[in-house]
Amino acid sequence: MPWTDANGSVINDFRAYWTYADRKSGDKLPLGMWHLRLGHYEPHGKMIFSVNEGGCNVGFALFFITDGVIVRGVLPADESWDYRSNGRLEREYLDGVTADLTQRKPTAAEQREPLP
């Protein structure tokens, strides 16, 4: 299945880098060196759940990994790098989950009394 955003639009490598990546978070290369990406960006991340007085807090953090070569002058060498997410994709996904939860009826299990 293709990788999509919360609205179902396909996320290609261009969108992963220019729309969702925090481009300042990657490795800083010296003058005369640059990354030549040869692989696709892959999303990696984690969700953290914690209990609060009213229910549950959800933390969601992504980063995007790719590989290719680092070019020094005109001499390429194998390399891999990543960028942290700028938070936009996580907000879109979590907004979609919230919208879905507010539009549907609770299941029987969700209607039961919470444990003390």
C-alpha positions as CSV (number, residue, x, y, z in Angstrom):
1,M,0.0,0.0,0.0
2,P,1.3,3.5,-0.7
3,W,2.3,5.8,2.2
4,T,-0.4,8.5,2.6
5,D,-1.2,11.5,4.7
6,A,-4.2,11.8,7.0
7,N,-6.3,12.9,4.0
8,G,-5.3,9.8,1.9
9,S,-3.0,11.8,-0.5
10,V,0.2,9.8,-1.4
11,I,3.4,11.0,0.2
12,N,6.3,10.8,-2.2
13,D,9.9,11.6,-1.5
14,F,9.5,15.3,-2.5
15,R,6.6,15.8,0.0
16,A,8.4,13.9,2.7
17,Y,11.3,16.2,2.5
18,W,9.8,19.6,1.6
19,T,6.5,19.3,3.5
20,Y,7.0,17.1,6.5
21,A,10.7,17.0,7.4
22,D,12.5,19.4,9.7
23,R,15.3,20.0,7.3
24,K,17.4,21.9,9.9
25,S,17.6,18.7,12.0
26,G,19.7,16.6,9.6
27,D,23.5,16.4,9.6
28,K,25.2,19.7,8.7
29,L,27.7,19.1,5.9
30,P,30.8,21.2,5.3
31,L,31.1,23.4,2.3
32,G,31.7,21.3,-0.9
33,M,29.8,18.3,0.4
34,W,26.2,17.2,-0.2
35,H,23.8,14.3,0.1
36,L,22.7,12.5,-3.1
37,R,19.6,10.5,-2.1
38,L,19.3,7.1,-3.8
39,G,16.7,5.5,-1.5
40,H,13.1,6.4,-0.7
41,Y,12.4,8.2,2.6
42,E,11.0,5.8,5.2
43,P,8.9,7.0,8.1
44,H,10.0,5.7,11.6
45,G,8.7,6.8,14.9
46,K,6.9,6.1,18.1
47,M,3.6,6.8,19.9
48,I,3.7,7.4,23.7
49,F,0.5,7.0,25.7
50,S,0.1,8.4,29.2
51,V,-2.9,8.6,31.6
52,N,-4.2,11.9,32.7
53,E,-7.2,13.0,34.8
54,G,-9.6,13.1,31.8
55,G,-8.4,10.1,29.9
56,C,-5.3,9.6,27.8
57,N,-2.6,11.7,26.3
58,V,-1.0,10.6,23.1
59,G,2.5,11.7,21.9
60,F,3.4,11.0,18.3
61,A,6.9,11.6,16.8
62,L,8.2,10.7,13.4
63,F,11.5,10.9,11.6
64,F,12.4,10.1,8.0
65,I,15.3,7.9,7.1
66,T,16.9,7.5,3.7
67,D,20.2,6.4,2.2
68,G,22.4,7.3,-0.7
69,V,25.9,8.7,-1.0
70,I,27.6,11.7,0.4
71,V,29.5,13.6,-2.2
72,R,32.8,15.2,-1.3
73,G,33.8,17.5,-4.2
74,V,33.3,14.9,-7.0
75,L,34.0,11.7,-5.0
76,P,30.8,9.9,-3.7
77,A,30.9,7.6,-0.6
78,D,28.1,5.5,0.9
79,E,26.0,7.4,3.5
80,S,22.6,7.3,5.3
81,W,20.9,10.2,7.1
82,D,17.7,11.2,8.7
83,Y,15.5,14.2,9.5
84,R,13.2,14.7,12.4
85,S,9.6,15.5,11.6
86,N,8.4,19.1,11.8
87,G,5.2,17.8,13.5
88,R,2.8,18.5,10.6
89,L,2.1,14.9,9.6
90,E,1.6,13.8,13.2
91,R,-0.9,16.6,13.8
92,E,-2.8,15.7,10.6
93,Y,-3.0,12.0,11.7
94,L,-4.0,12.8,15.2
95,D,-6.6,15.4,14.0
96,G,-8.1,12.6,11.8
97,V,-8.2,10.2,14.7
98,T,-9.9,12.8,16.9
99,A,-12.4,13.6,14.2
100,D,-13.2,9.9,13.7
101,L,-13.7,9.3,17.4
102,T,-16.0,12.3,17.8
103,Q,-18.2,11.1,14.8
104,R,-18.7,7.4,15.8
105,K,-20.8,5.8,18.5
106,P,-18.9,4.2,21.4
107,T,-18.6,0.4,21.4
108,A,-20.0,-1.6,24.3
109,A,-16.5,-2.0,25.7
110,E,-15.9,1.7,25.6
111,Q,-19.2,2.4,27.5
112,R,-18.3,0.2,30.5
113,E,-17.2,1.9,33.7
114,P,-13.5,2.5,34.0
115,L,-11.6,0.5,36.6
116,P,-10.8,2.4,39.8
